[in-house]
Amino acid sequence: MIAPLSYRFRALRTRNFRLFAAGQIVSVAGTWMMVVAQDWLVLGLTDDSAVALGTVTALQFTPMLFTLYGGRLADSRDKRTLLTVANLVSAALALLLSLMVFADAVALWHIHLFALALGLVNAVEVPARLAFISELVAPSVVPNASAMSAAYFNVARVLGPALAGLLLTAFGTGWVMLVNAVSYLATVAGLRLMRPAELLRAPRAARRARVVDGLRYTLGRPDLAVPMALVAVIGLAGLNFQLTLPLLAKTVFHTGASSFGLLTTVFAAGSLLGAFAAGGRSGRPSARLVTGAAIGFGLLEAAVGWAPTAAATVALLFLTGFATIYFAQAANHRVQLGSDPGYRGRVLALYTLVMQGSTPLGALCVGWLSEHWGARVGFVVGGVVSLAAGLVALAVDREVRHPAGRAPEHTPTRENARP
């Protein structure tokens, strides 16, 4: 049965979450405007080099290797304060780069440094933001809040590239980057307007939170480790759209900045629909749902690479966007709702690391493949690898649930218990 519309938006009944979501919509829209402007700037500076674009992407995601430390901070420090500081630093970085563009003094190595610095900030901000959701709403509403977070992310992902395409054409990259710098202040305002007394903070651990404890906890839980591994492979091979979409626009369809923004918007619109589809979820998704979503994603991404016409490509990009966020949300909910609150920051930090930390190597590999074999190959290879990973995870899940001569390893009560 389809959930009522009010049920799908029930997280928005909470004031603190409304403030958080409103600030995030503005900030994330600015971030996606920045992504479009930065990619276009790199391609302009390097004569459409896929390797150069892959290098910038890799540098931005390489610091995600420090995400485990960010998760430790999220479990041991005030998440609201961490998020405030991280957004202020991001705003300062974006402002500095925009001023360099206005002065016509920007070089590729400046973009490299900016990407690296922003990646370091994100290593702290992302796990804190993911774990902070459970402090904003009641436990029964966490799946909906997480889905709503994905929804506003993709609303911003629709608006950001579309606005960026218009601003790039009319004013240039510097103004887009300046708008991004200002947009971070919306998140800061939302955070500071919250009522701290209404935050549902978990009790602090009696002993110091350690990264190694979070790793041991996750590896000791096959129901967490298997989706983590699946996310790692798909993040490595399949989730390189920041690289493959601009290459598809410029080197296959030979379009301008506004058309590139349109392709990104179509992909994001599908992602938005996927987020709303996940918004009706009220409990922890099954392992079979996660692997099924991975298999569907792999098939659709590979199909984009084989699409014979621009119209077919646009339609398949919409469906791929849907499958991307539906898989990501299913995996996130399975991990987040199956982990103990005392470990949640570190578990979600590991989730972030395996999804986004695998991107640097993936971006370099896909960039090299696209440089030598064309942009379509990046989609085909990413899709085939993701499909294979989903099939392997499905087989592993069957073995975990029904090992020869043994009872199933996990029961519904044990999955949510402390180790």
C-alpha positions, 0 to 999 in steps of 0.5 A: 500500500502506498504511504499517504503524502503526509506520512512521507513528509513526517520528519518535517513536523519537527522544528529542528529538522525543518531548520536543518533541511531549509539550510541544507537545500540552499547550501547543497544547491550552491555546492552543486552550482560549484561542481558545475562551475569547477568542472567547466573551469577545469575543462576550459583550462586543460582543453577538455582533458578527462585525466585532469578532471579525474585528478581534481575529483580524486584530490577532492575525495582523497581526504575522505580517508580521514573520515574515520577520524571524523566519525570519532569526532562525531561520537565524542563531540557536539555535532552541531558545533562541528557542522557550524565550523565545517560550513564556515571553513567551506564558505571561506574556501569557496570565497577565496577561489571565487576571488582568484577567478575574478582576478583572472589569477586561477591556475589548475594547481589552485583548483587542486589545492581547493579540492584537497582542502574542501575534501579535508573539511568534508571528512569531518562534516559528512559523518557528523551530518549523517549522525546528526539526523538521529538527534533531530527526530525520534528514532521511528522517524529516522528512516523518513528523515534520512530519505528527506535528507536525500530528497532535499539533496536532490532538489538542490541537485536539480536546482543547482546545475540548472542555475549554474548553467544559466549563471555560467552563460550570463556571468561566468564561473566567478559569480557561481563560486561566490554564490556557493560561498554565501550559500553555506551561511544558510546552513550555519543560520539553520544550525544556530536557530535550533533549540538545543534542548529539543535535540535527542542526544545519545549518552556519551560513552563512558570511555573514549571513542576509538576508531578501532572499536568502530571497525571491530564492531562493523566487521563483526556484523555481517549484516553491516559488513556486506552492504559496506563492501557492496557500497565500496565496489559501486562507489569505486566503479559506478558512482563517478557521475561528477566525471562522466556526465561533463565528459558525456556532454562535451565529448559525445554530444558537444554541448555547451554549459547550459546543456551540461546543466540540463543533463545533470538536472535530468539525472538529479530529477531521477534521484529526487524521485528515488528519494521520495520512493524511499521516504515511505520506509519505516523500518530497516530494509532487507539485504535482498532489497539492497542487493536488488537495488544494486543490480538494477543500478548496474543494468541502467548505468551500463545501458546509458553507455550503450544508448544510441541517441541523445533522447535515449540517453536522457531517459536512461539518465533519469532512471539511473538517477532514480536507481542511484539514490534508491540503492544509496538510501537502502544501503544507508538505512540498512547500516544506520538502523542496524548499528548501535547509537554509541557506534553510529558516528564511526559506522557512518564514517566508515560507510562514507569512507567506503562510498566516497573514499573509493572515488579517487581511485575510481575517478582516475581509472574511469578518467583514463578509460574515458580519455582513451576509449571515450566517455561511453566506456566509463558508463559501461564499465561502471555498470558492469562492475556494479552489476557483478558486485550486486550478484556476488553480494546476493550470493554472499547474503544467501550463504550468511542467512542459510549457511550449511548445517547452521541456523541463520546468524542474526535474529531481528532482536540481535541485529539491533543489540549491542555486541 
